[in-house]
């Protein structure tokens, strides 16, 4: 007879891998000496995990010795049974029983190593509290001809001792030991439920909810009467089920159970915390020791029906197999609750060969049904694929394969939207590729594989395997996976990591081409005002759910994360028009009342977001106007040949001549560098791409420049060149030169700065040498919503250099050189404001602008927007997911179309101030270092290969006020 123990304990251990390895080795040595097989998971955590194990042994004394080892030296010293089994150190020399000596030495060695581990981890010695914490079951030698219950011993270090994907990792240990019901108390509760239902004539309990915390396959072959099945495939799905059914659980008495109690510990704590937030104190209890402890005491005489699912070779265990002396429970009748998935006849025996051909989930398939299914089965989740998804394609004709292909493609089309279906799409696409390849081979005259009607093992692919090669049945699949993983590691291609980014880029390119969005700045430009405003169109905006959104309702995320949707009334209007969707399904609270009729019809705005969900919004897209010239100045500057040879000379993919250069673009003020926020067509990259004849999304900005700032923006068409420039920036080998127009007469002498020193921020330091004003002051974020920075002692160090050029008395403004030594955002603007010389028109940092100019620009912007709306492109080249009905709905709620333009855009976007400041980047110098320049740079030898100076010829209008000044860049500032 094989003796099996199941046990767990939540206890602090350590998150240090090297320290945890000591305990892992001690545990492994003990189990090997005692000839035990099975699985023990040891949680690597300082506060929230512990130990979870199932072990089996043929010698009961060895299994008992393990339990005594886990109970600890102190407990064994005071227990007669333990002292009888384990010899004291004084008795070892005189003992004649070699097995007893070996057993005793192994346990003593484990205790010593456990003590050493505890001291290094800074925790008490790890012990199990009581012998009752071990759940025993038994397996007769004639019950399973395949041999042992486990093929080997595995002692593993894991993040969680019960896998939840991190969902329940925040549950504290002190919260797990609450709400216990002993087997006797649980039995009494089951009797109350049955008696109450009998007296009321109800089929389900009305005031008590009995929840099975296990997975669906476990529930299928056995459960307590009237238990509720959450229908989960993995335990990490359980919290989501609780949240989705929170309202139905309100005011109920909640009883929970699982196999051994470990899942209920965290599940009940989660339910208790989740419901108490809304309801205050809630009655949530769970069965201590789980099904195992209940069946140890009651066997088949209790309220348990069917078999207990266990994670060893038995899979399903009869109720009486948990009781060692079975004479006390022969009167109980064991009822089968499982049913064959195909014929619905009574059947409760999981076998290793009957696994889903799609996901390898165990399936209940009776012997009669197996014979006609060619060894290919489909679990309840994949029954819709039972006519089109097969592993062995050699037994099908070309016509049958074509029919499978059509059905697979139809199913794939239905889940084409939403990243939550990504794994399903990947699985279907792989099968489509397999079927397509097989059809092509048949058409090419290639004969099918020899397999024919032979049954292929879904786990290892062998036609001679009976399925007993995986998990607790055998190690063949494990070894195959390890070999496959090694091969994948060798052949790993870095580009696969970026496949999702490539897909997003391809979608962006498709939108630009489909709608014809790539146009030069001369198109849609008004010659009188120089304002450019493209025609509106209807588009679908998508956002992948971020980690911080998971578990929040759709409405709360929309209102907190998207400022334009903060108005509740407007949001309700968008819901009614079905313009907001989650995974392609409209969010509409009223229509969601019909969810029971059609689950794909609508979702409530209260539905909780999940990882990989996609929120989309259909909108009538108007862009704010920008001020642009007839043509944007673009200069092509070639990178020195010596630099290219050093960095790319030995590359397998040498650069083309057109790629080995920078495009120096003169970005107009009011224009963003790349598409962002409310700007798409009115971005620098799209306009330059169209002007220079480049493909959409091929122009890469090498650095950023604020929308309100004008001037030199370095771009390229090669990612390698962009990385090259980034390396030089990191090594501080790039000098930037700006022109700025500031208010007042800028200091030319130290005394000019000393005059206002009392008004400077406390953390600001200044100096002056050779006409250069040097400002050092740390900068931090002051208002993240407004993008405002300020000098703060906790900020990052920032240093800027300024030099006076000229003064205009009429406007009381000065023209200066400005050069940032460090690269903090808004650095020049913040430093100039701090010393009392704000940049002209920079309203965010204390600058001034003419009121009449502001009103004129606002009027022109509104007129340009109104004029562009007359050329609506919404009905041209419809995108996927957008219909004529959605176009009409989007236009009906569009603020611009309703004449509420000032509500649709900010003042800055409507050119009412702050949109354009008198700061212009006009030159930069790049010193290229050797490819080995990191080592040279650290050693103080810069290793400069060549220098490249970039400068623009065209200047903003405000520079012409100071036309007597010679504007040569001075990189020695």
N, C-alpha and C positions, 0 to 999 in steps of 0.2 A: 504493500500500500504506500502511495505517495502522500506525504503530509505537506499541506500548503498553508502559508501564513500571509496575511495581508496586514499592513500596518502603515502608519504615518504619524508625523508629529510636526506641528508648526513651531519653529524655534529659531532664534537668531543664530546665524553661523558667521560667514565672512564673505566678502565680495572679492577678496584677494585670491587670484588663481593659484599662486604658489602655496599659500597656506591651505587652501581647500584641497589641493592635491595630496597633502599629508593624510587627511581624513579619508579621502577616496582610496588611497593605497591601503590604509589600515582596514577599511571595510572589505576590500577585495581580497586581501590576504586571509581574513577571517572566513569569508564565504568559501574560498577555494579549499582551505584546510578542512572545513566541515562538509565539503562536497555538496554544496547548495547551488542550484541554478535559479535563474530568474532575473528580475530587473529591480534596481534600486536607483532612484533619482535623488540627487543631493542638490538643494537649491543654493546658488551662490548669491546670498543676500545678507545684509547686516541686520535686517529687521522683519522681513515679511514672508520668508519661505521656511524650509526645513527639510524633512526627509519623507519620501514616499516609496514604499517597496512592496513587491510580491516575490516571495522565495519559496522554493520547493525542494524537498529532500526525501529520499527513501527511508532514511534512518531517523525515527522520531527523536532519538536522543540528540542528534546533531541539530535538528531544527529547534529543539528546546534549548540547547546550548546557545544558539544564536539569540533567542529571545532573552535568555539570562544575560548575555553579553550586553544587549541593548538596555536592559533594566538597570545595569550598573553594578559596580563592585559593592557599594554600600547595601543595596537591596539584597544582593545574593548572600552577603554575610549574615543577614538576619532571616534567611529563608532556608528551611530544612531540605526541601526538594532540590534547591540549587546546590546546596553544600554536598548533597549526596551524589549529584551528577558531576560537579566540578570539584576536583581535588584541590585542596589548599597547597600552597607551595611547599610546606613541610612534608607532605605526604607523597610528592611526586617521585622521589627517589626510591621509595619502597613499593610503589604501585607496580602490579604485574600486568594490568590491563593496558596494553599499548594504546588502544584507541582512546581510552579515558585520559591517558597522559597527554596524547596529542591534542585532544579536545580542550583540556584544561589549559595547556600551554598557549594555545591559539587565543582563547578568551582572555587570558591574563595579558598577553602581548597586545591585544586590541585595546584593553583598558589603559595600558601604559601609553600607547600611541594616541589614544583619544584625549588623555590628559595633556600630553605635549601639544596636541592640536589646539585644545581649549585655551591653554596658556598663551600661545602665539596669537590666537584670534581674539583674546581678551574677553572670553565668554565662559559661563559655567560648563562643566563637562556635560556633553549631550547624552541624555538618557530618555527612555520611554517611561511614562509615568507609572503604568500599571500593567500586569499581565493581561487584563481585560482589553487593553488597547490592541492586542493581537487577535485577528479574526482567523479562525482555523477552518479549513475544509479538507476533504479527503477524496482520494482518487484510487479506486481499486485497480489492481494490475491487469485485470481482464476487461477493463472499461475502454481501453484505448490501445489498439495493437501497434500504434505508431511509436510507442515508447514514452519518453519523458514529456513533461508539460512545457519545458523550455529547452531550446536547442543549445543554450549557452548561458553564461553569466555576464551581465552588463551592469557596471557601477558607473553612472554618468553624472557629470556636473552640468547642471542646467540653470537657466534663469528662473524658471518656475517649476515647482514640483507637480503642478497640475496645469497643463497648458491652457492659457486664456488669451494668448497673443498680447499680453500686457494689459488687457482690459481690466482685470481684477487685481493687478499687482499693487495697487494703492491701499488695499484692505489691510489694516493693521492687525498684528497677531492678537492683541487684546480684544479685538472685535470678533474673532473666529470662535471663541469658546463660550458663546452665549446661546441661549435658546435650546438646550439639550432636552430631548425626551428619551428616557431609557426604553429598552424594548418592551417592558411591562406597561409603561405609560403610553407608548405608541399603540400597543395592542388595544388598550382601553379606548384610545381615541378612534381607532378603526371600528371598534364595536359601536361606539356612539354614533358614528356616521351611518353605519349599516342599519342600526335600530331606528334612527331618525328618518331615514329614507324609506324604510319599510312601513313606518307608521303614517308617513305623509304620502306615500305612493309616488315619490319622485324618482326619476332616473339619475339625477345628478344632485350632489349636495348644494344647498343654496347659500349657506352661511360659512362654509368651510371649503377652502381650495387646497386640494392635495396635489402637490407638484412633484413630478418625477424629474430630477435635475440631470438625468443621464441623457445620452443621445438616442435618436429614434431607433437605431438598430437594436439597442439594448432593451428598449421598451417593448419592441415587437415580440420578443420571446418570453417576457415575464414582467409583471408589475403588480402593485397593490390594487385592489378593487377600487374603481371610481377615480383612479389617478389621472391627472392631466398630462398629456404628452406635449411639450413645447416644440416637438418636431425639429430639433436641432441636429446638425451633423457633427459639429464640434462644440466643445464647452464654451468657447469664446463667443458663440452666438447667443448664449443664454441671457447676458445682460441686455442685449437689444430686445429680446422677446419680452423681458420684464418691462422695459420702458414703453414698448408699444402697447402693452396691456395694463399699464398702470391704473387707468380709470376703472377697469374691470376688477382689479384687485382691491380697490378702496373698500374699507369697512369689513373686509373678510378676515376670517381666521385662517392663517396660512401654515400648512404643514408641508415639509419638504423631506425628500430622502434621495440617497444615491447608493452606489455599490458598497463602499466602505466608510463613508462619512466625510472624506476629504473634500469632495466637491461641495457638499452641503455647508461645510464650515464657511467657505467664502461666499457661496451663493446666498445663504440666509443672511449673512452680514450685509451683502449688497442690497438685497430686497429690503431689509430693515432700514438701512440708511436711505434708500431711494424713496420709500413710502413715508418715513418719518419726516422728511423735508416738507411734505404736504399735509400729513395727517396727524402729526404728533406721535404719541406712543402707538405702536402697532404690534399685534400678536403674531409673531413669526417664530416657529419652532422647527427643529429638524431632528431626525432619528439618529441618536448617538451610536456610532459604530456601523451605521448603514444597514443595508439588507443582510449583510453577513451576520452581524450580531443578532438580528431579529431571527434569522433562520437557525442559528446555533441553538436558540432557546425553544423555538416553536416548530421548526421543520415544516412539514406539510400540514400541520394542524392549525396554522394561523390564517391570516387574511391575504397571504401572498399567493398569487396565481401564476403558474408557469415556471420557467427556469430563470436562474440568476445568471446574467451575462458576466463572464470573467475574462480577464486578459491573459489567458494562458491557453495551452493546447486543448483544454476541455471546451472552451468558448461558452457553452451553456451547461449549468450545473443544476441538478434537481435539488429541490428544497431539502430533502432528507440527507443529501451528501454533505451538508454542513454540520450534521450531528454525528459525533463519533459512535455513540452507542445508539443504534437505530431502532432498537426494540421499543423505545418509548414513542416512536412516531409512525409505526406501521399502520395505524388506524387512519392517518391522513391520506386523502386521495389527491394525487398530483394531476392538475388539470393543464392541458396544453392550450396556450392562447395564441401561438404563432400561426400564420397562414402563408401558404405558398403565394408568391407574388403574381403567378401566372394563372393558376386555377382556383385560388382562394380556399383550397382544402386545408384542413388542420395539418400544420407542419412547423416544427420549431427547432430544426437542426441545421445550424450554420456549418458548411463544409469549406475547406480551403480552396476547392476548385470552383465554387460558385461565387465568384466576385464579379462586380460590374465591369463590363468590358470598356467602359468610358473612364470611370474614376477608381476602380478597384475596391469599391465599398462592398462589404459582405451583403449577400442577398439570400433570401429564403426561397429556395427552389426545390420542389419535391422531386423524388426520383423519377416519377413518370414524366414530368415536364422536362427534366434535363435531357432525356433521350432524344427529344425532337428539336433542341435548340443549338446543336453543334458546339456546345461548350461556350456559347456567347450569351451572357445574361445582362440585364439592365436593371439597375436599382430603381427605387420609386422616383428619385429625382430625374432619372434619365429614361423613363418609360417612353417619352415622346421621341426618343432616338432609336427605338427598337427595330424600326424598319429601314434605317439608313446609316447606322453607325456600327461597323463590325471591324474586328481586328484581322481576321483571316479573310482576305479579299479574293484568294485564289479559287474559291468555290462558286464565285458568281460569274454570270455571263456578262458580256459587254453591255447588253440592254439593261440588265439589272443594275449594273454599276452606274449607268447613265441616270437611271431613276433615283438611285441613292444620291447622286451628285446634285440633282435638281432639288430634292427635298432638303439636303444640307444647306444649300445656298439660300433657300427660302427662310429657313430657321435663322441663319446668320443675318439675313437682312432685317429681321425683326428686332435684333439686339445690336444693331449697328451703332447706336448712340449710347454714351455713358461709359465712363471708365470702370464702373463697378462690374461691367460685363466683359472686361478685358480678357480675363483668363478663359471665360467661356468662348469668346471669339477666337482666341489663340488655339484652343482645343479643336473647335470646328474647322478652323482654317487648315490646321495640320491634316485633319482627316480629308478635307476637300483636296488638298495637295496630293495625298496618298491615292485617293480614288482617281483623280485626274491623271496622275502618272501611270497608274495601272491601265486605264483606258487607252492612253497613248501607246503603251507597250503592246496591248492587244491589237491595236490598229496597225502597228508596225510589224505585226507577224510574230511577235515574241510569245512563246508559250507560257502559260501560267506556272506558278511554282508547284512543286510536287505535292504540297500539303493536301490539296483537295478538301475532302471532308474530315481530315484528321483534326482532332481537337488540339489547339495550341494554348499552352498555359499563358494566361494574361499577365502573370508576374515575371516569368523568365523567358517566355517565348519558345520553350522546348515542347515538342510534340510528345515526348515520352514522360513528361512531368504531370503528376496528379494534382498539382496545385500546392502541395505541401513544401514549398520552397521559400516561403516568406514569413516575416514576423515571428510569432511564437512557434511556427511549424517547422521552419528550416532556415538556413543561412545562405542558401544559394543566391537568392535575390540580393541580399545584403552585400555579398562579395561582388556581384555584378555591378551594383550601383557604385561601390567604392572604386572599381576599375573604371567605370564610365566617368566618374567625377575626376579622376586623375587625368584621363584623356582630355576632358573638357578644360581642365586647368592648363594643360600644355598648349591646347589650340585656342585658348581664350583670345578673343579679338576685342580690343578696347572700344572699337567703334560701335559695338552692340549696346554699350551703356548709353550711347547718345541717340539710340533709335527713336525714342519718344520725342526728343527735341527735333529730330529730322522730320518726324511726322507733323509736328506743329508747324514747322517752317513750310512744309509742302502745302499744308492747308492754307496758310497765309498767302503763299504764292498763287494758289488756285483762286482765292477770293479776289486778289488784285487783278489777275488776268481775266477772270470771268466778268467782273464789273468794270474793267477798264479804268482802274484807279490810278495807274502810273501815267501821269501827265506832267509836262514841264511847267514851270511856274508862270510862263506867259499865258497859258490857258486858264480860263476862269478869272483872269486878272483885269481889274478895272483900271483903264489908263489914267483916269482923272484922279483917283484916290490911291492908286498902287495897291489896293486891297484885293486879296484873292480869296474867293469863297466857292468851293466846288458845289455842284448840285447835290441835293440830299438823295438818299436811297435807303431802302429797308435792309437791315443786316441783323444777324444773330450773334450776340456776344455770349461767350462761354467762359466759365470759370470753374476750374477743378477745386473741389472742396479742400481747404487747408486743414492741417492737423488741429488747429485751435477751434475750427468750426464743428468738428465731429461731436455729435451728441447734442447739438443745439438745434432749435427749430428753424425752419426755412425763413420765417418772418423775422426772427430776432437777428439772424445773420444779415439779411437784406437791409434791415434798418440801421444796423450798427456798422457795417462794412462798406456800404454803398451810399454815399451822402446824398445822391440824387433820389434815393428811394426812402429817405427818412420820413417823408410825409405819409402818414397812415392812410389818409383818404385817397391819395394818388396810388398808393400801393394796392389798395382794394380795387381800384379801377383797372389796374393792370391784371389783377387776378381774374376779374370778370371777363376780360377780353382774352384770357388764356395766353398772355404774352410772356409769362414767367413759367419756366419749366424746370423740372428736375429729372435728369436722364431721359429727356424727351417727352415726359408726361406733364401736362399742364397742372399748375398749382391753382386750384379753384375750390375754395371751401364749400360752396354751394353744390357744385357738381360732385364733390367727394362724397356726398351723402349716398350716391349710387355706387359707391365702391364695392359693395357686396355683389352688385350685378355685374360690373365690369371693372376689374382692378386696374386696368390701364386707362381708364377714362379720365381720372383726375386724382390729385393728391391734396390733402389738407395742408394749409400753411403751417400747421402745428407739427407736421411730420418731422422726425429727427433726422438730421443729415448723417450720412455714413461715409467712411473712408472710400475714396474713389468715385463718389457721386459727382455729377456735373450739373451746375446751375447754369441755365441759359436764359437770355432775355431777348426778345425780338423788339427792335426799336427803329423808329424813323430817324436815321442818322443825319444830323446836321453838324457841320464843322464850324468852329469859330473862325472869323476872318483873320488873315495874317497880312502883314505889309511886306511885299517882295518887289525886287527890281524886275525888269523885263527879262534879264538873264542872270543867273547866279554865277559869280566869278569862280572858276575852277582851274587850278594849275596842277599839272602832273609833274612830280618831282621824283627823279630816279634815285634809288638807293645805291651808294657806292659799291662798285664791283667787288672790292676787297671784303666788304661786310657780307655780301651775298655768298662769296666763296667760303668764308669762315663758318657761316651758319648753315648753308644749304648745299655746299659743294659736294659732300659725300652722301647726300640724301637720295633715297630710291625714287622720290618724286620731286625732281627739280622744278623750280618755279618758272612759269612762262615770263617773257619779257614784260608783258602788260601787267602782270601781277607784282613784279618786283619794284613797286613804286608807291608813293603816297599821292592821294588826290587831296590837294589843299583847297578846301571849300570855304568861301566867304559867307558864312551863315548870316542871314538877315535877322535882325532882332524881331521878336514876337514868334519866331519859328522854332519848334522843338527839333532836336537833332534826329530823333527817330519816332515812329508811331508810339503814342502813349496818351492815356486819358482820353480827352475829347478830340485828339488830333490823329488823323490817319493820312489823308492825301496831302494835307498841309504840313508835312514833316520834311525835313531837309533831305533825308535819304531817298524818299520816293520821288521828289522833284528832280534831284540830281541824277538819279538812275534814268529817268525819262529823258532828261536833257542830254545826257552823255551816251544814250543808247545802250545802257546796261540792263541786264536781266533783273526783274523784281527780286528784292531781298538779297542782292549780291553785294551791295555796298555796305561795308562794315565800319561803323564809327570806332576810332581807336581811343577816344576819350570823350568826356562829356563837357557840355557847355550849357549854362542856364538858358532857358527860352528867352528871357528878357535881355540876354547879352548877345552881342553880335561879334563876328570876326572869324578868325582862322580855326577851322575844324579839320583835323587830320582824319582821313578815311582811307580805306584800301579795299581790295577785292579778294585778298587772300588771308585766311585765318592765321597762317604762319607769320605773315608780316605784322598782323595785329599783335600776336604774342611777342614778336621781336621787340616792338615798341614798348609793350608792357614791361618787358624785362629791363629795358633802359630806364623806364620811369621808376621801377622798384629800386634800381641802383642810383637814383637821383642824378641821372645823366641827361635829363631833359629840362631846358630852361624856357620858360614862357614869358612873353612880354605883352603887356596890355597898355592901352591908352585909356585914361579916365578923365572925365570932366567933373570936377568937384565944386561944391559951393564955397565961396570965399577965396581969399588969397592964401595959397598953400605955403607952409613954412619953408624959408630958404636958409634960416639961421637957427641955432639951438635955442636962442632966447625966445623965438617965436613959439616953440613948443613948450618951453618952461612957463610961458605966460598963462597957459590954460592947464597946467599939470594937475592942479587940485581937482579938476573935473574928470580926470581920467579914471577908469576902473582901477581898483586896487591891484589887480593881477597883471596890469599892463606895464611892460618895460619898453623904453624907447632909447634910441641913440641916434647920433647924426655924425656922418663922416663923409667928406668929399661930396657934399650936396645930397647925399642919400639919407633918407629918413628910414630907419629900421625899427619896425614894431614887432614885439613878441608878446603874445597873449593867448592863453588856452581858450579853445572854442568848444561849446557843447550845444546840444539841441535845447532850445527854450520852449518851442511850441511845435510839436510834430505835425499837427493838422495844417498849420500855416506854413510849415517849412522854415520856421524862424530859428536862427542861430544867435548865440550871445556869448560874451566872454564870461567864463566860469572857471573857478579854480579846479573843478573836477573834470574839466574838458581836456581835449587832446591838444598838445603843444602846436602852436601855429606861428609862423614867422613870415613877414612880408617886408618888401623894400619899395620905397616910393622916391620919385625925383620930380621936382618942379620944372615945367617947361615954359609956360606962358600964362598971363593973366588977362582977362577981358573985363574991363571996368564997367562996361554997359550992362552985362548980365551978372557981374560979380561972381564969375566962375574962373577956375584955374584948370589948365590942361597939364596932366602929370603922366609920367611913366609909372607903371605898377608891375611888380614881379613877385609872384608867390614862391617862397622858398620851400614851404611844405604844401600839401595838397588838400587842405580842409575845405569843405563845401562853404561857399559864401565868404571865404576867408578875407578877400580884399574888401568886400563891402562892410563886413563887421569891423575890421581894423580901422577903416577910414571913418566910420561913424563914431568909433570910440575916441578918436582924437579931434572930433568936431568938424570933419570935412566930408560929409556924406556925399555920395555920388548923385549927381543931378538926375531927377526923375525917379530915384530909387525910393519910392514911398514906404517900402517895407523896412528900410533902415534909415529913416529920417530925412530923405531927400525931398525936394520940392519940384512941382511942375505947374505950368500955366493952366488956370482953370478953363480959359476959353479954348485952349488946345484940346483939353480933355473932352469937353462937350462936343467939339467938332468931330473928333475921332469916334466918339460913341454914336453920334448921328450917322456918320458914314458907315460904321459897322452894322448898324441895324438896317440901313438901306441896302447894303450889300447882301445881307442874309435874306432879306425879303426878295431881292431880285434873283438870287440863286434858287430859291424855292420854286420858281416858275419853271425850272428845267429838271423837274423830278425824274430820277432814273429808276424808281422803284420797280416798275413793271418790266424792266429790261434784264434779261439773263438771271432768272430766279435761282437762288441758292437752295441747297438741300434743306428741307425742314421749313421752308417759307412758301406759303401758298398765297393766292390772291386774297383769301379771307383774312389771313394774318397781316397782309399789307394794308388792307382797309382798316383793320383794328388798330394797327400801329399808328397810322395817320390820324385816326380819330382821337387818340389820346396824346398826340404830339404837342408839346408846349409851344414850339415855334410856330407850327401851323395854326394854333389857337391864338396867336398874337401875344403869347406870354414869353417872349424871347428872354427878357431880363431874369425870369425865373429859371430858364434852362441853362444859362451860362453865368459865370462869375464876372465881376467888374473887370478883372484883368483880361479875361478872354474876350470881353467886348471892348477892349482897348480904352478902358476908362481910367487908366493910371496903373503904374506898376508893371505894365506889359512890356515896356521898353525903357532901359536905363542907359545912361551914357558911359558904358564900359565896353571896350572893343579889343578883342585879342588880335594883334596884328603881326606877330612874329614869334617864332620858336626856334631853338637850336637843339639838335639831338647829337649827342656824342655816343657812337656805337662802340661797345666794348667787345672783346674777343669772346668766343663761345665759352672759353675757360675763364671768363672775366670775373666770375664769382670768387674764385680762389685768389686771383690777382687783386680784386677789389678789397677783399678782406685783409690782404697783406699790404695794402696801401699803394699798390701799383695798378693804376686804373686800366692799363692795357687797351687804350683807345685805338680803334682801327681807322676811324674816319669820322668826320663831322658833317652834318647836313643842316643847312639853315633854310627855313621856309618863311616867306614874307608875302603879304598881300599888297596889291597895288591900289585897291580902292578903299576909301575911308568913308565913315558915316558923315552926314551933313553937318553935325555939330562940331566936327574937327575943323571944318573950313572957317569957323569963327577965328581960329588961331592960324591963319594961312601963312604967317611970316615964320613959322617954326619949321626947322629941319627935322623930319621924323625918321632918323636912323636908329635902328635898334641898338641898345647898349647892353650887351649880355653880361657885362662885367659888374652890373649893379650888385 
